[in-house]
Amino acid sequence: MAIDNLFDSASSVMTVVSFTTFVGILWWTFSRSKSDIEAAAQLPFDDEILDQPAPVTAEERTHV
């Protein structure tokens, strides 16, 4: 009987912990500012800058 009571209590505690975690994730998700979301949405297009060759510096031109 005592072990059944222990499992019932543990089940209740895990339910509360899981629900609290879920609410925390929702709060963290929706507390982001719109500028953060817009910046993340532009990340796939930021690699276009990397496709262009880097400018050659004066030191690289004179280095043989």
C-alpha positions, 0 to 999 in steps of 0.5 A: 500500500505504501508503494502505491501511495508513493507512485501516486505522489510521484505521478502527480509531481511529474504532471506538475513539473511537465506542465510547468515546463510546457508553460515555460517553453510557451512563455520563452517562445512568445516573449521573443521580440519581432525583430529577433524573429525577422532577423532569424527569418533572413539567415538563409539569405545572409550567405549571399555575401559569402558568395562574393570574393573577398577584396584583395588588400595591398599586402596580399598584392605585394606578397609573392 
